[in-house]
Amino acid sequence: MRNGILILFLSAWSFSSSSQTSICGTENEGSPVNLSAPSGQVFISVTFASYGTPNGSCGSFTIGGCHAANSKSVVESLLVGKNSASIMADNATFGDPCPGTVKRLYIEAVYSTPLPLKLISFSGTNLTTENLLYWETSNETNTKEFIIERSNDGNRFYAIGTLPSLNRPGNNHYSYSDTLQQVSVQFYRLKLADIDRTFTYSSVIKLGHSSDAKFNVFPNPVLNSVTIEGLQNKGSIEITDLLGRRMQKLHIIAQTQTVNMERYSPGIYIIKCSYGNIMLFKKIIKE
């Protein structure tokens, strides 16, 4: 070690700050920049990336007169969330920002021990013929997939489906539709599997068949407005998307009401009618 800089191989350096560490790599056109984090750690961000004629040294790289505008986004897609990556410094990877110029690739990235995945919410809705599950997460830097598990008794669970993780920063939303078997109650949980093969479980949710009370919606699919009939007094109407996000809420004022959905984006929505502890659901398609 010399002056706080550790020479990893030929043209790569690293330096630490708190629990995060920056690492740099440089290579001329035609060669790969190889970046690796210690075992158990992953790359969480890219501080600098330029394919062209960048200048400077690790920690103070600058963009030169030739620069591929997609440099950072390409490197992020190949590196973030991984323990190591080999990124070719060539036109096939980044395009050619300046034909006839000999180019090079400079990268500065940050790795750290990944934060544990945070499951913000996990809930579901019974739609008579199916159960709709939805959940929200954050800190997806080391997450591989979500395995949906179902049980008839709340004790013995078995997998019924898998969704790959978006594995990106910020909050992420998911939904899964399960066609019901002929049982009155189903239990669900999520198995949150990481890239390093570790996993955790969510809490268990219980979904039962809806009340015999009914309401109708038409037309379905809907283009502009939907009519809801068979409503009862002293209740509310709520429309959500498949991720459980509320789009609109109205008080029930008549047995038949019309709801304007003209500004909704095309897709599938859930109409929920609530009467105290009784909640009824219908799925509707917006064209």
C-alpha positions as CSV (number, residue, x, y, z in Angstrom):
1,M,0.0,0.0,0.0
2,R,1.3,3.4,-0.9
3,N,-0.3,6.8,-0.2
4,G,-3.6,5.2,0.6
5,I,-3.9,3.6,-2.9
6,L,-3.9,-0.2,-3.3
7,I,-2.8,-1.5,-6.6
8,L,-5.1,-4.4,-7.5
9,F,-3.9,-5.2,-11.0
10,L,-2.3,-3.2,-13.7
11,S,-4.9,-0.4,-13.9
12,A,-7.3,-0.7,-10.9
13,W,-7.3,1.1,-7.6
14,S,-9.6,1.3,-4.6
15,F,-10.1,3.6,-1.6
16,S,-12.5,3.5,1.3
17,S,-14.9,5.8,3.0
18,S,-17.0,4.6,5.9
19,S,-18.5,1.2,5.1
20,Q,-18.4,1.8,1.3
21,T,-15.4,1.4,-0.9
22,S,-14.6,3.0,-4.3
23,I,-12.7,1.1,-6.9
24,C,-11.4,2.2,-10.3
25,G,-10.5,0.5,-13.5
26,T,-9.0,1.7,-16.8
27,E,-8.3,0.0,-20.0
28,N,-7.5,0.9,-23.6
29,E,-10.0,0.1,-26.4
30,G,-10.2,-3.6,-27.1
31,S,-9.5,-4.8,-23.6
32,P,-11.9,-5.5,-20.7
33,V,-12.0,-3.6,-17.4
34,N,-12.3,-6.2,-14.7
35,L,-13.8,-5.1,-11.4
36,S,-14.3,-7.3,-8.3
37,A,-15.6,-6.6,-4.8
38,P,-14.6,-8.8,-1.8
39,S,-16.7,-11.9,-1.1
40,G,-20.1,-11.0,0.3
41,Q,-20.2,-7.5,-1.1
42,V,-21.7,-6.0,-4.2
43,F,-21.4,-2.9,-6.4
44,I,-24.1,-0.4,-5.4
45,S,-23.4,2.5,-7.7
46,V,-21.2,3.9,-10.5
47,T,-19.5,7.2,-9.7
48,F,-17.9,7.7,-13.1
49,A,-17.8,6.0,-16.4
50,S,-16.6,7.2,-19.8
51,Y,-15.8,5.4,-23.0
52,G,-13.9,7.8,-25.2
53,T,-10.9,9.9,-24.1
54,P,-11.4,10.4,-20.4
55,N,-8.5,11.8,-18.2
56,G,-7.4,12.1,-14.6
57,S,-6.7,9.6,-11.9
58,C,-8.8,7.4,-9.6
59,G,-11.1,9.6,-7.6
60,S,-10.8,12.6,-10.0
61,F,-11.6,11.2,-13.5
62,T,-12.9,13.8,-16.0
63,I,-14.7,13.4,-19.3
64,G,-12.5,14.2,-22.4
65,G,-13.4,15.6,-25.8
66,C,-14.7,12.2,-26.9
67,H,-17.3,10.5,-24.7
68,A,-20.1,7.9,-25.2
69,A,-23.2,9.4,-23.6
70,N,-24.4,6.0,-22.6
71,S,-21.2,5.1,-20.7
72,K,-22.6,5.3,-17.2
73,S,-26.0,3.6,-17.9
74,V,-24.2,0.7,-19.7
75,V,-21.7,0.2,-16.9
76,E,-24.5,0.4,-14.3
77,S,-26.5,-2.3,-16.1
78,L,-23.5,-4.6,-16.2
79,L,-22.1,-3.9,-12.7
80,V,-24.7,-2.7,-10.1
81,G,-25.9,-5.5,-7.8
82,K,-23.1,-7.9,-8.8
83,N,-19.9,-8.9,-7.0
84,S,-17.8,-8.7,-10.1
85,A,-18.0,-7.9,-13.8
86,S,-15.8,-7.7,-17.0
87,I,-16.8,-4.8,-19.2
88,M,-15.3,-4.6,-22.7
89,A,-13.9,-1.2,-23.8
90,D,-15.1,-1.4,-27.4
91,N,-17.6,0.0,-29.8
92,A,-19.8,-3.1,-29.6
93,T,-20.5,-2.3,-26.0
94,F,-20.9,1.4,-26.1
95,G,-21.2,2.4,-29.7
96,D,-18.6,4.6,-31.4
97,P,-18.7,8.2,-30.1
98,C,-15.9,9.4,-32.3
99,P,-14.9,7.3,-35.3
100,G,-11.3,7.2,-36.1
101,T,-10.2,8.0,-32.5
102,V,-8.4,5.5,-30.3
103,K,-10.5,5.2,-27.2
104,R,-10.3,4.0,-23.6
105,L,-12.6,3.2,-20.7
106,Y,-12.4,4.7,-17.2
107,I,-14.7,3.5,-14.5
108,E,-15.1,4.4,-10.8
109,A,-17.6,2.3,-8.8
110,V,-18.7,1.8,-5.2
111,Y,-19.2,-1.5,-3.5
112,S,-20.5,-2.3,0.0
113,T,-22.1,-5.0,2.0
114,P,-25.7,-5.0,0.7
115,L,-28.5,-3.8,2.9
116,P,-31.1,-6.4,3.7
117,L,-34.1,-6.4,1.4
118,K,-36.9,-4.5,3.0
119,L,-40.4,-5.8,2.4
120,I,-42.5,-2.7,2.9
121,S,-45.9,-4.4,2.4
122,F,-47.5,-7.7,1.4
123,S,-51.3,-8.0,1.0
124,G,-53.9,-9.6,-1.2
125,T,-57.5,-9.4,-2.5
126,N,-60.0,-12.2,-3.1
127,L,-61.7,-11.8,-6.4
128,T,-63.9,-15.0,-6.2
129,T,-62.2,-16.8,-9.0
130,E,-58.6,-15.7,-8.1
131,N,-56.5,-14.3,-5.3
132,L,-54.5,-11.2,-6.2
133,L,-51.3,-10.7,-4.2
134,Y,-49.2,-7.5,-4.2
135,W,-46.2,-6.3,-2.4
136,E,-43.7,-3.4,-2.3
137,T,-40.0,-3.6,-1.5
138,S,-36.8,-1.5,-1.3
139,N,-33.1,-2.1,-1.1
140,E,-33.1,-4.6,-3.9
141,T,-29.3,-4.8,-4.6
142,N,-28.8,-8.5,-3.9
143,T,-32.2,-10.0,-4.5
144,K,-32.7,-12.8,-7.1
145,E,-36.4,-13.6,-7.0
146,F,-39.6,-13.9,-5.1
147,I,-41.1,-17.4,-4.6
148,I,-44.9,-17.3,-3.9
149,E,-46.0,-20.1,-1.5
150,R,-49.5,-21.2,-0.7
151,S,-51.1,-23.3,2.1
152,N,-54.5,-24.7,2.8
153,D,-53.9,-25.0,6.6
154,G,-51.4,-22.2,7.3
155,N,-48.6,-24.7,8.2
156,R,-47.6,-26.7,5.2
157,F,-46.6,-24.4,2.3
158,Y,-45.6,-25.2,-1.3
159,A,-44.4,-23.0,-4.1
160,I,-47.0,-22.0,-6.8
161,G,-45.0,-19.4,-8.7
162,T,-41.8,-17.3,-9.0
163,L,-41.2,-13.7,-10.0
164,P,-37.7,-12.4,-10.8
165,S,-36.5,-9.4,-8.8
166,L,-36.2,-6.0,-10.5
167,N,-33.0,-5.7,-8.4
168,R,-32.9,-1.9,-8.6
169,P,-32.7,0.9,-6.0
170,G,-35.8,2.7,-4.8
171,N,-39.2,1.2,-4.1
172,N,-40.4,-1.7,-6.4
173,H,-43.9,-3.0,-6.8
174,Y,-45.1,-6.5,-7.7
175,S,-48.3,-8.4,-8.2
176,Y,-49.2,-12.1,-8.7
177,S,-52.6,-13.7,-9.5
178,D,-53.4,-17.2,-8.2
179,T,-56.4,-19.0,-9.6
180,L,-58.2,-20.5,-6.6
181,Q,-58.8,-24.1,-5.8
182,Q,-62.2,-25.1,-4.4
183,V,-61.4,-24.3,-0.8
184,S,-62.8,-21.4,1.3
185,V,-59.5,-20.1,2.7
186,Q,-56.0,-19.8,1.4
187,F,-52.8,-18.8,3.2
188,Y,-49.8,-17.1,1.4
189,R,-46.3,-16.1,2.1
190,L,-43.3,-14.9,0.1
191,K,-39.8,-16.5,0.0
192,L,-37.3,-13.7,-0.6
193,A,-34.3,-15.3,-2.3
194,D,-31.0,-13.5,-2.6
195,I,-28.3,-13.9,-5.3
196,D,-26.0,-15.5,-2.7
197,R,-28.6,-18.2,-2.1
198,T,-29.8,-17.0,1.3
199,F,-33.5,-16.3,1.9
200,T,-36.1,-15.0,4.3
201,Y,-39.8,-15.4,4.6
202,S,-42.5,-12.7,4.7
203,S,-45.4,-12.8,7.2
204,V,-48.3,-15.0,6.3
205,I,-51.6,-13.5,5.0
206,K,-55.0,-15.2,4.9
207,L,-57.5,-14.7,2.1
208,G,-61.1,-16.1,2.1
209,H,-64.0,-16.1,-0.3
210,S,-66.0,-12.9,-0.5
211,S,-69.4,-12.5,1.1
212,D,-72.5,-13.7,-0.8
213,A,-73.4,-10.1,-1.3
214,K,-72.8,-9.0,-4.9
215,F,-72.5,-6.0,-7.2
216,N,-72.1,-5.7,-10.9
217,V,-70.0,-3.5,-13.1
218,F,-70.5,-2.7,-16.8
219,P,-69.2,-2.3,-19.4
220,N,-66.2,-4.5,-18.8
221,P,-63.8,-3.7,-20.5
222,V,-64.5,0.0,-20.0
223,L,-63.4,2.9,-22.3
224,N,-64.6,6.0,-20.4
225,S,-67.1,5.4,-17.6
226,V,-68.1,2.3,-15.7
227,T,-71.5,1.8,-14.1
228,I,-71.7,0.0,-10.7
229,E,-75.1,-1.4,-9.7
230,G,-76.4,-3.4,-6.7
231,L,-74.8,-1.0,-4.2
232,Q,-75.9,-0.7,-0.6
233,N,-76.2,2.4,1.5
234,K,-73.5,3.8,3.9
235,G,-70.5,2.5,2.1
236,S,-67.7,3.5,-0.2
237,I,-66.3,2.7,-3.6
238,E,-62.5,2.5,-4.1
239,I,-60.6,1.8,-7.3
240,T,-57.0,0.6,-7.1
241,D,-54.4,-0.7,-9.6
242,L,-53.0,-4.2,-9.4
243,L,-50.3,-3.0,-6.9
244,G,-53.0,-1.8,-4.4
245,R,-52.4,1.9,-5.1
246,R,-55.5,3.9,-4.7
247,M,-56.7,5.7,-7.8
248,Q,-60.0,7.0,-6.6
249,K,-62.4,6.8,-3.7
250,L,-66.1,7.7,-3.6
251,H,-69.0,7.6,-1.1
252,I,-72.0,5.4,-2.1
253,I,-75.0,7.7,-2.6
254,A,-77.3,5.4,-4.7
255,Q,-77.8,1.8,-5.6
256,T,-76.4,2.6,-9.1
257,Q,-73.4,4.9,-9.6
258,T,-71.2,5.8,-12.6
259,V,-67.5,6.3,-12.2
260,N,-65.4,8.2,-14.8
261,M,-62.2,6.3,-15.8
262,E,-61.4,8.2,-18.9
263,R,-58.1,9.5,-17.6
264,Y,-56.9,6.1,-16.4
265,S,-54.1,4.4,-18.3
266,P,-55.0,1.1,-20.1
267,G,-54.7,-1.9,-17.8
268,I,-56.4,-3.9,-15.0
269,Y,-58.0,-2.3,-12.0
270,I,-59.8,-3.5,-8.9
271,I,-63.1,-2.0,-7.8
272,K,-63.7,-2.4,-4.0
273,C,-67.1,-1.8,-2.4
274,S,-66.9,-1.5,1.4
275,Y,-69.8,-1.7,3.9
276,G,-68.2,-1.7,7.4
277,N,-66.4,-5.0,7.8
278,I,-67.7,-6.4,4.5
279,M,-65.5,-5.8,1.4
280,L,-66.5,-6.9,-2.1
281,F,-64.2,-6.8,-5.1
282,K,-64.4,-6.9,-8.9
283,K,-61.7,-6.8,-11.5
284,I,-62.2,-4.4,-14.5
285,I,-60.2,-3.8,-17.6
286,K,-59.6,-0.3,-18.9
287,E,-59.0,0.0,-22.6
